Amino acid sequence: MPERLTEMLMDTWTPLIILWITVLPSIYMAPMNQSQVLPSGSSTGLKRLNEEQRVLHRSKRGWVWNQMFVLEEFSGPEPILVGRLHTDLDPGSSKIKYILSGDGAGTIFVINDKTGDIHAMKRLDREEKAEYTLTAQAVDRDTNQPLEPPSEFIIKVQDINDNAPEFVEGPYHATVPEMSVVGTFVTKVTATDADDPVYGNSAKLVYSILEGQPYFSIEPHTAIIKTALPNMDREAKEEYFVVIQAKDMGGHMGGLSGTTTVTITLTDVNDNPPKFAQSLYHFSVMEDVALGEPIGRVKANDLDIGENAKSSYDIIEGDGMDIFEITTDAQTQDGIVRVRKPLDFESKKSYTLKVEAANIHIDPRFLSGGPFKDTATLKITVEDADEPPVFSSPTYLLEVHENAALNSVLGQVTAHDPDVSSSPIRFSIDRHTDLERQFNINAEDGKITLATPLDRETSTWHNITIVATETRNHSQVSRVPVAIKVLDVNDNAPEFASEHEAFLCENGKPGQVIQIVSAIDKDDPKNGHYFLYSLLPEMVNNPNFTIKKNEDNTLSILAKHSGFSRQKQEVYLLPIVISDSGTPPMSSTSTLTIRVCGCSSDGIVQSCNAEAYVLPIGLSMGALIAILACIILLLVIVVLFVTLRRHKNEPLIIKDDEDVRENIIRYDDEGGGEEDTEAFDIATLQNPDGINGFLPRKDIKPDLQFMPRQGLAPVPNGVDVDEFINVRLHEADNDPTAPPYDSIQIYGYEGKGSAAGSLSSLESSTSDSDQNFDYLSEWGPRFKRLGELYSVGESDKET
């Protein structure tokens, strides 16, 4: 502790002691002359002083006439004397007064107005203000008149070592590649000192390492940090903490110091090869694994990081190099083993592969340490799986003639179970591909047969799917497409391609082509169509027309003569026989209609109607068409008028005012009698739908119109009325045009004043007493009985 206190005292007082030794003697011990005090007076003295300074190039240390110095941070019991002002005009009397103005005058610096002594009243800090500019003047004490012009001078604050070095940019972070050689540049640090760099050693810095040896070193004056040990390995230690010190006074005792930290990180280089965790790997895989599916992973570890740790994997040897592949997982750097081709347990049960892992980015500086790669062995075992049946072909193509017999065999598909324990196979047709069930298949041997007749003209191709299923495991199913092509047979006769109607001009010439006709055939022979045209045997010697076969398989109809007339014959029918070239050949007869027409001189058809000859000579075709249109329009108007009148006379809807049904009157009150129809709403009883505004149809005439019935013949006397009524009833039942068209007409109320009179028996006592019912016996047994009943009633009343 005493030693440390002594060092601190020495650091503080040494600069003061040095300054005291060098400055004070020049002030107090040297003889007073022009260079130590500020002279005052004429310019002659100033010129002399300048000449002396030019002559004396090297002089002893002393005050410059226009500068004074004061030590910073100096504090004592009394103010410190900075310097003295003196003028040549001062004879030593008290009539001279010295005045001081400028920076800090009166506060920091005080002048004795009699002696001219300048004292510093406060502690000064050079780092706060390095110099002060003041003005001195000598005046008469009594009159305050200036004795000479004012003189300006500077007081400089002399520096002492009172500021320690500082690392403004610290703490620092730096990187350096691992395995670097000694002396590799790491970084540079910088410290600053607020003291005066041009005066003494207060700002002269020296750098050193307090912590971080022996790994790093620092240049004392440049502060450059370098590596100090070779082959520093990042994998052993990645980060270092270094403490740097900066000391002023050139590093001597008593100087002030500051420290900072530098965190140095070793960056990675590719100095480590990949290494497999084990030399042998075992994998097992099912034989039905999907292609591209991973079956295992291997890993080659690399102590490096980032790009230096990336490796690529390859299969370099083995009996399954074309069956398997290995790829690199970009995230984990694993080697992923995948299947490239299908596996078959029955063919090969195991594989042996040799894989290699190699670094992608190689650093040539470390190749001497050995290859940056490693190898490992893979043992892959294939396990048996229950596989679906395998067809002998991936697709099947069958051909069948369209006239093939039902149940005939079209072809056969075959399949087998590839497993060691082979299972029987059953075949079936996927009916979604054979909705019409045109084909069948034998479940045991796979023979496909025809179930329904085929027609090539309807469908040339049939695509079905055959399903093979293991009998021991129904989940094992395979499918195969079967394309069935229907072959053509000559089963369709040729016919005209379209309905032809030829037109023959009356002024035509012999040999003129009337019409060219073509034929079509639904069949499709291999060598194309070839048609034979001929006339019927009885039409071979047709005097009017002949035929001619064209090279393009068409037929030309020619006229044999001229002079055809519409008045003589308007239409000719020409039967033509068309035969194909199939085996056996098919033929058909088509009739061509030839119409005789009137044509212009250039052969343009104008009219084909025979009635045109009886028209007036001056009537044109346009006028004829206009007349016919008017006639048709009048007929349409008449028909519409008659139809509307008929519908108006027979409305289809029963309205309320036409309802003649009997009202039901309640007599529990004294109403207006039978004529009172307001007591009860008959619509309630007529039809429930009538309440909702629905009016029932009165009648519906049938669409089928029968011939009108013959009028009823008068009934002769003595005919059987019962038989007559039954006949008429039978006719009415079988005649849909007879009213009432399935409707019910109710005649419960005839109305007042009816010509038929009333059918009620309430008033029959006066009107029916003299009636004779004997004539009813002539109408049949039933009416005879009715007459007897009425006769008995009348006799009872008389009695």
Summary of the structure (lengths in Angstrom):
residues: 799
radius of gyration: 69.9
end to end distance: 175.8
largest distance: 202.8
contacts: 2112
relative contact order: 0.04
helix: 18%
strand: 31%
